[in-house]
Amino acid sequence: MPYDSEQLILEYLPKRPDIISQRQTIERLELTKNITTNSSRSPTLELAGQWRGGSPTSGQRGGLSDPFSDNVSGSLTLRIPVDSWIPGTRQNQSIRAADAELEKARLDLQNTEAYGRTQIRLLMSNLNNTWESLEIARLRVEIAERTVEATAIGFRNGTVGYQELEDRRNDLSDARQRLLQGELSYQILLLDLSAALNVDWKTLGRALP
């Protein structure tokens, strides 16, 4: 077989929609966690300033000859949040909840990947076994066909009875029926494998027996 289960897993498993969706969920939760953590734990710097201009005789009529003065004042405040580090606070619980949700998503991805690998390996194993059974079934059909031909010759020559001929024909019909059932089982397994790999069954079928 040109493909084995490990090669198929390596090539197709990361492209499955459920795997891609779960990875996108993890990326979204990582971003949410970072935003929550930064907003709860990042220090803030507040800068305030005030400017006041006028003359010392403000409120009196001194005219344009009064001197002009400037007063500038400012303040710088650094705020360091500590609530997020204290267990039980709302900020701390928000961060812990984001961590737990992200960890759950990662575990879900691991479980999905593990299930996908197991599913692909099982289907490939069943395909291999079914293909071997088909080879045996084809061989049995060939043997049954030759047996019917030889029995028919014997019947025409009078060395074989009619019942013997009918029995061999029934054996041939049974062999052909088993072959058809095996081929149907193989096609169903191929469809299941195509669905597990998220690839068109015709594309996959061209590379399989």
Helices and strands as residue ranges (DSSP letters): H 5-12, G 13-15, H 17-41, E 44-54, E 69-79, G 83-85, H 90-157, H 162-197, H 201-205
